[in-house]
Amino acid sequence: MSAHPSRVAVLMGGWTSEASVSRVSASFCGQAARSAGWDAVEVEVDRDIATKLAEMKPDRCFNALHGQVGEDGNIQGLLNIMNIPYTHSGLVASALAMDKVLAKMIMTTCGIRVPATLPLVEDTHVYPEHAMQAHVIKPLNDGSSFGVVIVKDGDKAPARSLWNTNTQLLCEPFIPGRELTVSVLEGTALCVTEITSENSFYDFDAKYAPGGSQHILPADIPEDVTLQACEWAERAYRAFGCRGVIRADYRWNDATNQLFMLEINTQPGMTATSLVPEQARFVGMTGEELVNHLLETAQCDD
């Protein structure tokens, strides 16, 4: 451990759909950092964040932002310019992972199976151009399952007004089966968690409401699926050039034994109920130790 206390700005909030989740992550991470001996202060991110950081003069930042601005390369670019080391992935990895179409192209290139992308018609309603099988429509660059709509066989096409007019949408076939996730810390997969929920899918409430979902770890799945999920997560971590911790999310069609990577999260949730701290605890690392490690290894892009 470096000589503490070092001044840490725990970045949180912002003006996007995931601001409230970010503040919960920041509360958990700020307290963990203080318990580990850091002089950590939660800082609300707004349009004047550069001025706030210039006045505060932190030694490093813990990036507890989620979604746009915090996860897409914007805050990383600002911190690179200001030469303030920060946790999690750098600008390029963050931007690539946040764009679901680009991310799928990279995953496919390195041999990871992903759901197909279906051409989408957008007028008053939104629907696939061709087959009307069960499908998923979601924003191109959002997280925490905001704006995700599952359209089953026979359902009416959702209205375009469900999303903001400037929201770019992505359509994929619905993958039946089970929800799996793998955290990767410094290039090494921690374990596989299966997520079950009474909700229709692992939506915002299932992610963050107490009792909204059940996490089974390690997942009770065949060993070959466990190994594939871990290996693909590590492969994606390297391909995108990630740092710190990420989480790779999957659907496993247990009827056909096909695994599909849905996305990687370079800023995974870090709340008390989140998957990454839970997997870290499973391998013997407390939340305090995890946050401390991320702060110790914080850096700017080269």
C-alpha positions as a LaTeX table, in Angstrom:
\begin{tabular}{lrrr}
\hline
Residue & $x$ (\AA) & $y$ (\AA) & $z$ (\AA) \\
\hline
Met1 & 0.00 & 0.00 & 0.00 \\
Ser2 & 1.26 & 3.46 & $-0.88$ \\
Ala3 & 1.71 & 6.11 & 1.77 \\
His4 & $-1.75$ & 7.31 & 2.74 \\
Pro5 & $-3.64$ & 9.51 & 2.96 \\
Ser6 & $-3.60$ & 10.42 & $-0.72$ \\
Arg7 & $-6.42$ & 12.65 & $-1.93$ \\
Val8 & $-8.98$ & 10.72 & $-3.95$ \\
Ala9 & $-11.90$ & 12.18 & $-5.86$ \\
Val10 & $-14.63$ & 9.56 & $-6.16$ \\
Leu11 & $-16.44$ & 10.64 & $-9.31$ \\
Met12 & $-20.19$ & 10.09 & $-9.30$ \\
Gly13 & $-23.51$ & 11.21 & $-10.71$ \\
Gly14 & $-23.52$ & 13.15 & $-13.94$ \\
Trp15 & $-26.54$ & 13.97 & $-16.08$ \\
Thr16 & $-27.30$ & 10.64 & $-17.77$ \\
Ser17 & $-29.78$ & 7.85 & $-17.04$ \\
Glu18 & $-27.37$ & 6.02 & $-14.74$ \\
Ala19 & $-26.55$ & 8.94 & $-12.42$ \\
Ser20 & $-28.49$ & 7.56 & $-9.45$ \\
Val21 & $-26.81$ & 4.14 & $-9.70$ \\
Ser22 & $-23.44$ & 5.84 & $-9.92$ \\
Arg23 & $-24.04$ & 7.64 & $-6.63$ \\
Val24 & $-24.76$ & 4.33 & $-4.89$ \\
Ser25 & $-21.54$ & 2.84 & $-6.31$ \\
Ala26 & $-19.64$ & 5.95 & $-5.19$ \\
Ser27 & $-20.98$ & 5.67 & $-1.65$ \\
Phe28 & $-19.79$ & 2.05 & $-1.40$ \\
Cys29 & $-16.40$ & 2.77 & $-3.01$ \\
Gly30 & $-15.81$ & 6.01 & $-1.09$ \\
Gln31 & $-16.40$ & 4.28 & 2.24 \\
Ala32 & $-14.20$ & 1.34 & 1.23 \\
Ala33 & $-11.43$ & 3.74 & 0.19 \\
Arg34 & $-11.62$ & 5.61 & 3.51 \\
Ser35 & $-11.53$ & 2.31 & 5.39 \\
Ala36 & $-8.37$ & 1.44 & 3.45 \\
Gly37 & $-6.78$ & 4.72 & 4.55 \\
Trp38 & $-7.36$ & 6.98 & 1.56 \\
Asp39 & $-8.54$ & 10.59 & 1.94 \\
Ala40 & $-11.51$ & 9.97 & $-0.34$ \\
Val41 & $-14.22$ & 12.52 & $-1.13$ \\
Glu42 & $-17.26$ & 11.89 & $-3.33$ \\
Val43 & $-17.48$ & 14.50 & $-6.10$ \\
Glu44 & $-20.60$ & 15.14 & $-8.17$ \\
Val45 & $-19.78$ & 15.30 & $-11.88$ \\
Asp46 & $-21.36$ & 18.18 & $-13.79$ \\
Arg47 & $-20.30$ & 20.40 & $-16.68$ \\
Asp48 & $-17.82$ & 22.15 & $-14.36$ \\
Ile49 & $-16.02$ & 18.97 & $-13.27$ \\
Ala50 & $-12.68$ & 20.18 & $-14.69$ \\
Thr51 & $-12.87$ & 23.30 & $-12.50$ \\
Lys52 & $-13.81$ & 21.23 & $-9.44$ \\
Leu53 & $-10.85$ & 18.89 & $-9.98$ \\
Ala54 & $-8.43$ & 21.77 & $-10.62$ \\
Glu55 & $-9.45$ & 23.31 & $-7.27$ \\
Met56 & $-9.45$ & 20.00 & $-5.37$ \\
Lys57 & $-6.10$ & 18.78 & $-6.81$ \\
Pro58 & $-6.70$ & 15.06 & $-6.15$ \\
Asp59 & $-3.79$ & 12.63 & $-6.43$ \\
Arg60 & $-6.09$ & 10.24 & $-8.30$ \\
Cys61 & $-9.71$ & 9.62 & $-9.16$ \\
Phe62 & $-11.89$ & 6.62 & $-8.48$ \\
Asn63 & $-14.23$ & 6.51 & $-11.46$ \\
Ala64 & $-17.60$ & 5.43 & $-10.04$ \\
Leu65 & $-19.53$ & 6.86 & $-12.99$ \\
His66 & $-21.75$ & 4.59 & $-15.08$ \\
Gly67 & $-23.05$ & 4.98 & $-18.60$ \\
Gln68 & $-22.38$ & 7.86 & $-20.97$ \\
Val69 & $-19.67$ & 10.40 & $-20.10$ \\
Gly70 & $-18.15$ & 8.15 & $-17.41$ \\
Glu71 & $-17.96$ & 4.94 & $-19.38$ \\
Asp72 & $-17.56$ & 6.03 & $-23.01$ \\
Gly73 & $-14.14$ & 7.69 & $-22.93$ \\
Asn74 & $-15.21$ & 11.27 & $-22.15$ \\
Ile75 & $-14.12$ & 11.47 & $-18.52$ \\
Gln76 & $-11.06$ & 9.36 & $-19.33$ \\
Gly77 & $-9.96$ & 11.89 & $-21.95$ \\
Leu78 & $-10.41$ & 14.78 & $-19.52$ \\
Leu79 & $-8.41$ & 13.02 & $-16.80$ \\
Asn80 & $-5.66$ & 12.15 & $-19.31$ \\
Ile81 & $-5.40$ & 15.85 & $-20.25$ \\
Met82 & $-5.36$ & 16.89 & $-16.57$ \\
Asn83 & $-2.81$ & 14.13 & $-15.83$ \\
Ile84 & $-4.87$ & 12.73 & $-12.94$ \\
Pro85 & $-4.53$ & 8.91 & $-12.65$ \\
Tyr86 & $-7.89$ & 7.12 & $-12.60$ \\
Thr87 & $-9.29$ & 3.66 & $-12.01$ \\
His88 & $-10.72$ & 1.28 & $-14.62$ \\
Ser89 & $-10.10$ & 1.27 & $-18.35$ \\
Gly90 & $-8.67$ & 4.08 & $-20.46$ \\
Leu91 & $-10.21$ & 6.16 & $-23.23$ \\
Val92 & $-10.02$ & 3.75 & $-26.18$ \\
Ala93 & $-11.14$ & 0.61 & $-24.35$ \\
Ser94 & $-14.00$ & 2.54 & $-22.75$ \\
Ala95 & $-15.22$ & 4.03 & $-26.03$ \\
Leu96 & $-15.04$ & 0.73 & $-27.91$ \\
Ala97 & $-16.84$ & $-1.28$ & $-25.23$ \\
Met98 & $-19.61$ & 1.31 & $-24.84$ \\
Asp99 & $-20.55$ & 1.17 & $-28.53$ \\
Lys100 & $-22.38$ & $-2.15$ & $-28.71$ \\
Val101 & $-22.01$ & $-2.52$ & $-32.51$ \\
Leu102 & $-18.26$ & $-1.85$ & $-32.50$ \\
Ala103 & $-17.87$ & $-4.09$ & $-29.45$ \\
Lys104 & $-19.63$ & $-6.98$ & $-31.18$ \\
Met105 & $-17.34$ & $-6.59$ & $-34.20$ \\
Ile106 & $-14.26$ & $-6.84$ & $-31.99$ \\
Met107 & $-15.66$ & $-9.84$ & $-30.10$ \\
Thr108 & $-16.47$ & $-11.64$ & $-33.35$ \\
Thr109 & $-12.99$ & $-10.92$ & $-34.73$ \\
Cys110 & $-11.39$ & $-12.63$ & $-31.74$ \\
Gly111 & $-13.62$ & $-15.71$ & $-31.90$ \\
Ile112 & $-16.32$ & $-14.85$ & $-29.35$ \\
Arg113 & $-19.91$ & $-15.75$ & $-30.27$ \\
Val114 & $-22.34$ & $-12.80$ & $-30.10$ \\
Pro115 & $-26.01$ & $-12.41$ & $-31.04$ \\
Ala116 & $-26.69$ & $-11.35$ & $-34.62$ \\
Thr117 & $-27.57$ & $-7.73$ & $-35.34$ \\
Leu118 & $-31.00$ & $-7.41$ & $-36.99$ \\
Pro119 & $-31.71$ & $-4.49$ & $-39.37$ \\
Leu120 & $-34.25$ & $-2.26$ & $-37.67$ \\
Val121 & $-37.15$ & $-0.23$ & $-39.07$ \\
Glu122 & $-37.95$ & 2.91 & $-37.09$ \\
Asp123 & $-41.10$ & 4.93 & $-37.78$ \\
Thr124 & $-43.93$ & 5.36 & $-35.26$ \\
His125 & $-43.03$ & 1.86 & $-34.03$ \\
Val126 & $-39.77$ & $-0.09$ & $-34.01$ \\
Tyr127 & $-39.43$ & $-3.59$ & $-35.44$ \\
Pro128 & $-36.93$ & $-5.83$ & $-37.28$ \\
Glu129 & $-36.85$ & $-5.36$ & $-41.06$ \\
His130 & $-37.23$ & $-9.07$ & $-41.78$ \\
Ala131 & $-38.11$ & $-11.90$ & $-39.38$ \\
Met132 & $-40.43$ & $-11.10$ & $-36.50$ \\
Gln133 & $-39.05$ & $-13.73$ & $-34.11$ \\
Ala134 & $-38.61$ & $-12.86$ & $-30.45$ \\
His135 & $-36.06$ & $-10.05$ & $-30.27$ \\
Val136 & $-34.46$ & $-7.46$ & $-28.05$ \\
Ile137 & $-34.28$ & $-3.73$ & $-28.77$ \\
Lys138 & $-31.84$ & $-1.66$ & $-26.74$ \\
Pro139 & $-29.91$ & 1.61 & $-26.86$ \\
Leu140 & $-26.59$ & 1.45 & $-28.66$ \\
Asn141 & $-24.61$ & 3.00 & $-25.81$ \\
Asp142 & $-26.39$ & 2.81 & $-22.47$ \\
Gly143 & $-26.15$ & 0.48 & $-19.49$ \\
Ser144 & $-27.95$ & $-0.81$ & $-16.40$ \\
Ser145 & $-30.58$ & $-2.25$ & $-18.80$ \\
Phe146 & $-32.03$ & 1.23 & $-19.37$ \\
Gly147 & $-34.27$ & 1.25 & $-22.42$ \\
Val148 & $-34.05$ & $-2.52$ & $-23.04$ \\
Val149 & $-37.29$ & $-3.99$ & $-24.45$ \\
Ile150 & $-37.86$ & $-7.70$ & $-25.06$ \\
Val151 & $-40.46$ & $-8.37$ & $-27.74$ \\
Lys152 & $-41.78$ & $-11.95$ & $-27.62$ \\
Asp153 & $-43.63$ & $-13.74$ & $-30.44$ \\
Gly154 & $-47.03$ & $-12.12$ & $-30.91$ \\
Asp155 & $-46.17$ & $-8.94$ & $-28.99$ \\
Lys156 & $-46.92$ & $-5.58$ & $-30.58$ \\
Ala157 & $-43.96$ & $-3.59$ & $-31.85$ \\
Pro158 & $-42.93$ & $-0.98$ & $-29.26$ \\
Ala159 & $-43.53$ & 2.68 & $-30.03$ \\
Arg160 & $-40.47$ & 4.70 & $-31.05$ \\
Ser161 & $-41.53$ & 7.28 & $-28.45$ \\
Leu162 & $-40.38$ & 4.89 & $-25.70$ \\
Trp163 & $-36.87$ & 6.18 & $-26.38$ \\
Asn164 & $-35.56$ & 9.72 & $-26.80$ \\
Thr165 & $-35.49$ & 10.78 & $-30.44$ \\
Asn166 & $-31.67$ & 10.96 & $-30.44$ \\
Thr167 & $-31.23$ & 7.47 & $-28.96$ \\
Gln168 & $-29.59$ & 5.08 & $-31.42$ \\
Leu169 & $-31.11$ & 1.60 & $-31.18$ \\
Leu170 & $-29.77$ & $-1.93$ & $-31.69$ \\
Cys171 & $-31.89$ & $-5.03$ & $-32.39$ \\
Glu172 & $-30.84$ & $-8.63$ & $-31.69$ \\
Pro173 & $-32.61$ & $-12.00$ & $-31.59$ \\
Phe174 & $-33.77$ & $-12.93$ & $-28.10$ \\
Ile175 & $-31.48$ & $-15.68$ & $-26.75$ \\
Pro176 & $-33.46$ & $-18.11$ & $-24.58$ \\
Gly177 & $-31.76$ & $-19.73$ & $-21.63$ \\
Arg178 & $-29.81$ & $-18.49$ & $-18.62$ \\
Glu179 & $-28.04$ & $-15.28$ & $-17.61$ \\
Leu180 & $-24.34$ & $-15.60$ & $-16.73$ \\
Thr181 & $-21.67$ & $-13.06$ & $-15.88$ \\
Val182 & $-17.90$ & $-13.11$ & $-15.31$ \\
Ser183 & $-15.75$ & $-10.47$ & $-13.63$ \\
Val184 & $-12.16$ & $-10.04$ & $-14.83$ \\
Leu185 & $-9.59$ & $-8.38$ & $-12.59$ \\
Glu186 & $-6.19$ & $-7.54$ & $-14.08$ \\
Gly187 & $-6.81$ & $-10.00$ & $-16.91$ \\
Thr188 & $-7.89$ & $-12.95$ & $-14.75$ \\
Ala189 & $-11.49$ & $-14.18$ & $-14.54$ \\
Leu190 & $-12.79$ & $-14.48$ & $-10.97$ \\
Cys191 & $-15.73$ & $-16.87$ & $-11.39$ \\
Val192 & $-19.06$ & $-17.35$ & $-13.18$ \\
Thr193 & $-22.28$ & $-16.15$ & $-11.54$ \\
Glu194 & $-25.72$ & $-17.18$ & $-12.72$ \\
Ile195 & $-28.38$ & $-14.51$ & $-12.26$ \\
Thr196 & $-32.00$ & $-15.48$ & $-11.75$ \\
Ser197 & $-34.89$ & $-13.10$ & $-11.31$ \\
Glu198 & $-38.66$ & $-13.10$ & $-11.02$ \\
Asn199 & $-38.60$ & $-10.16$ & $-13.42$ \\
Ser200 & $-38.98$ & $-10.75$ & $-17.15$ \\
Phe201 & $-35.21$ & $-10.29$ & $-17.51$ \\
Tyr202 & $-32.25$ & $-8.85$ & $-15.60$ \\
Asp203 & $-33.60$ & $-5.32$ & $-15.78$ \\
Phe204 & $-32.81$ & $-2.22$ & $-13.71$ \\
Asp205 & $-34.94$ & $-3.30$ & $-10.74$ \\
Ala206 & $-33.52$ & $-6.81$ & $-10.81$ \\
Lys207 & $-30.01$ & $-5.35$ & $-10.80$ \\
Tyr208 & $-30.38$ & $-2.83$ & $-7.97$ \\
Ala209 & $-33.51$ & $-3.42$ & $-5.87$ \\
Pro210 & $-32.94$ & $-5.53$ & $-2.72$ \\
Gly211 & $-34.09$ & $-9.05$ & $-3.55$ \\
Gly212 & $-34.56$ & $-8.14$ & $-7.21$ \\
Ser213 & $-32.36$ & $-11.01$ & $-8.32$ \\
Gln214 & $-30.57$ & $-14.05$ & $-6.98$ \\
His215 & $-26.89$ & $-14.63$ & $-7.66$ \\
Ile216 & $-25.65$ & $-18.21$ & $-7.76$ \\
Leu217 & $-21.87$ & $-18.45$ & $-7.56$ \\
Pro218 & $-20.20$ & $-20.40$ & $-8.75$ \\
Ala219 & $-22.87$ & $-21.04$ & $-11.36$ \\
Asp220 & $-24.19$ & $-24.60$ & $-11.45$ \\
Ile221 & $-23.37$ & $-25.17$ & $-15.12$ \\
Pro222 & $-21.20$ & $-27.66$ & $-17.04$ \\
Glu223 & $-17.46$ & $-27.21$ & $-16.60$ \\
Asp224 & $-16.91$ & $-26.59$ & $-20.30$ \\
Val225 & $-19.35$ & $-23.65$ & $-20.21$ \\
Thr226 & $-17.61$ & $-22.23$ & $-17.13$ \\
Leu227 & $-14.22$ & $-22.49$ & $-18.83$ \\
Gln228 & $-15.50$ & $-20.95$ & $-22.06$ \\
Ala229 & $-17.17$ & $-18.03$ & $-20.26$ \\
Cys230 & $-13.98$ & $-17.30$ & $-18.28$ \\
Glu231 & $-11.69$ & $-17.67$ & $-21.29$ \\
Trp232 & $-13.84$ & $-15.44$ & $-23.51$ \\
Ala233 & $-14.04$ & $-12.78$ & $-20.79$ \\
Glu234 & $-10.24$ & $-12.77$ & $-20.46$ \\
Arg235 & $-9.89$ & $-12.69$ & $-24.26$ \\
Ala236 & $-12.22$ & $-9.68$ & $-24.50$ \\
Tyr237 & $-10.31$ & $-7.91$ & $-21.70$ \\
Arg238 & $-7.11$ & $-8.23$ & $-23.75$ \\
Ala239 & $-8.71$ & $-7.43$ & $-27.12$ \\
Phe240 & $-10.24$ & $-4.16$ & $-25.88$ \\
Gly241 & $-7.13$ & $-3.19$ & $-23.91$ \\
Cys242 & $-8.95$ & $-2.97$ & $-20.58$ \\
Arg243 & $-7.47$ & $-2.09$ & $-17.20$ \\
Gly244 & $-8.57$ & $-2.77$ & $-13.65$ \\
Val245 & $-11.85$ & $-4.67$ & $-13.46$ \\
Ile246 & $-14.56$ & $-5.38$ & $-16.05$ \\
Arg247 & $-17.61$ & $-7.62$ & $-16.22$ \\
Ala248 & $-18.62$ & $-9.74$ & $-19.22$ \\
Asp249 & $-22.33$ & $-10.60$ & $-19.55$ \\
Tyr250 & $-23.68$ & $-13.68$ & $-21.32$ \\
Arg251 & $-26.77$ & $-15.59$ & $-22.32$ \\
Trp252 & $-26.34$ & $-19.37$ & $-22.31$ \\
Asn253 & $-28.88$ & $-21.31$ & $-24.35$ \\
Asp254 & $-28.82$ & $-24.49$ & $-22.28$ \\
Ala255 & $-31.04$ & $-26.30$ & $-24.84$ \\
Thr256 & $-28.43$ & $-25.91$ & $-27.61$ \\
Asn257 & $-25.41$ & $-25.46$ & $-25.29$ \\
Gln258 & $-24.50$ & $-22.21$ & $-27.07$ \\
Leu259 & $-22.93$ & $-19.34$ & $-25.14$ \\
Phe260 & $-23.35$ & $-15.74$ & $-26.39$ \\
Met261 & $-21.45$ & $-12.74$ & $-25.03$ \\
Leu262 & $-23.80$ & $-9.77$ & $-24.84$ \\
Glu263 & $-21.37$ & $-7.04$ & $-23.81$ \\
Ile264 & $-18.49$ & $-6.10$ & $-21.56$ \\
Asn265 & $-18.86$ & $-3.43$ & $-18.90$ \\
Thr266 & $-15.72$ & $-1.39$ & $-18.25$ \\
Gln267 & $-17.44$ & 0.42 & $-15.36$ \\
Pro268 & $-19.38$ & $-2.41$ & $-13.67$ \\
Gly269 & $-21.64$ & $-1.66$ & $-10.75$ \\
Met270 & $-19.88$ & $-1.37$ & $-7.39$ \\
Thr271 & $-22.82$ & $-1.22$ & $-4.99$ \\
Ala272 & $-23.37$ & $-3.47$ & $-1.99$ \\
Thr273 & $-25.53$ & $-5.80$ & $-4.13$ \\
Ser274 & $-23.31$ & $-5.70$ & $-7.24$ \\
Leu275 & $-21.81$ & $-8.71$ & $-8.95$ \\
Val276 & $-18.16$ & $-7.61$ & $-9.06$ \\
Pro277 & $-17.65$ & $-7.11$ & $-5.29$ \\
Glu278 & $-19.54$ & $-10.36$ & $-4.73$ \\
Gln279 & $-17.24$ & $-12.30$ & $-7.06$ \\
Ala280 & $-14.22$ & $-10.64$ & $-5.47$ \\
Arg281 & $-15.41$ & $-11.83$ & $-2.04$ \\
Phe282 & $-15.84$ & $-15.32$ & $-3.48$ \\
Val283 & $-12.13$ & $-15.43$ & $-4.36$ \\
Gly284 & $-11.12$ & $-14.00$ & $-0.96$ \\
Met285 & $-10.89$ & $-10.25$ & $-1.65$ \\
Thr286 & $-12.98$ & $-7.86$ & 0.43 \\
Gly287 & $-14.66$ & $-4.80$ & $-1.07$ \\
Glu288 & $-12.11$ & $-2.65$ & 0.74 \\
Glu289 & $-9.22$ & $-4.65$ & $-0.74$ \\
Leu290 & $-10.73$ & $-4.46$ & $-4.23$ \\
Val291 & $-11.21$ & $-0.68$ & $-4.10$ \\
Asn292 & $-7.75$ & $-0.24$ & $-2.60$ \\
His293 & $-6.20$ & $-2.32$ & $-5.39$ \\
Leu294 & $-7.98$ & $-0.30$ & $-8.08$ \\
Leu295 & $-6.73$ & 2.94 & $-6.51$ \\
Glu296 & $-3.17$ & 1.61 & $-6.13$ \\
Thr297 & $-3.05$ & 0.73 & $-9.83$ \\
Ala298 & $-4.82$ & 3.88 & $-11.11$ \\
Gln299 & $-3.14$ & 5.47 & $-14.13$ \\
Cys300 & $-3.62$ & 7.72 & $-17.12$ \\
Asp301 & $-3.33$ & 6.51 & $-20.70$ \\
Asp302 & 0.25 & 6.34 & $-21.93$ \\
\hline
\end{tabular}
